[in-house]
């Protein structure tokens, strides 16, 4: 073992899990967006706990996401806005500088 490692770090290293928790992606929403300029498909991970804004009316009526996305191939900034109802169902989505894509278009293998 590496000298100076704490007890929990050693335990995590022995279990083969590097800080992952069983529900690490339970709050994740994944979007894929394709850049209009260079056609790069970018995977965008959104955490429901931290990235969404509450929309208030008579209590919480829904959530909104405002996210700027920048790929690695060019400097085209894509601005996405996604609206959700209070059950996290998408009610509206729009993007400037790109379009929404699918996981198949990205060429990425499905994640568990």
N, C-alpha and C positions, 0 to 999 in steps of 0.2 A: 504494500500500500504506500501511497504517497504520504510522506511526513507532513504533518500540519493539517491533514484532512480532518474535519469534524466527524463526530459519530454518525450523523444523519447522511453526510456525504458518502461515507464508507458504506453505509447500509444501502443507499441508493445505487452506488457503483456495483455492489454485490448482486442486487436484484436486476441489474441490467437496464434500469429505467433512469434516464437522465432528467429527473425533475418532472416527468410527465405524471399527471394525475388521471385517474380513470375517466373523469368527466372533463378533461382538458379541452376537448372540442365540442362539448355539449352546448356551449354558448356561442359557437362559431357559425357565422354565415359566410359562405364562399360565393364570390361573384367572379366571372371572367369577363374582361373587357378587351375589345380589339381596337387598336389605335387606327384612326383614319389616315394618318400620314404614312406610317411604316408597316402597318398590318400586324404588328406584334400583339400577341394575346398575353395579357397580364392577369395573374391570379391575385384576387384581392380578398384578404381574410378580414372579416369584421367581427368584433366581439360584442355581443348583444348587451353585455353589462356596462361597457365603457364607451362604445362608439356611437350608440343611438341616443338621440335626444327625445325626451318625453314631450308629447303634444298634449297640452292641457285644455280642458273644457270643463265639463262636469266630472272632475277627476281626470285620470289618464285616459285619453281617447285614442291614442296611438303613439307611434314613434316615427322619427325621421332620421335619415342618414345623409350627411353631406360630406363627400369624400373627394379629395383630389388624388388622381392616380397618375404616376409617371413611370413609363417603361424604361428599359435600358438602351434601346436602339436609337431613340431620338428624343428631342426635348419637348414634344407635344404633350401638353397637360390636358388630361381628361378629367372633367368634373362630373361626378355622378350624384344624383339626388334620388333616393328611394324612400317611399312612404309606406308605412306598415299600419295595420289596424292594431288594436290592443292585444291580439293573439299572435302577433308577428307575421301575419299574412300580408304579402306585398299587395298594395292597392294602386301604386303608381311608381313608375321608374322612368328616368330620363338621363341622358348623358350628352355632354358636349365634347367634341373632339374625338369621338369614338362611337362604338356601338357595343351593346351587350353581346357576349359570345357564350358558347357552351364549353364544357370541359373537353368534349371530343375535339373541338376546334383548337384547343390549346395543345393537344398532343400529350397531355399529362395522364398518367395512369390514375385510376380512381383510388382515393385514399380511404383507408378503413375507418 
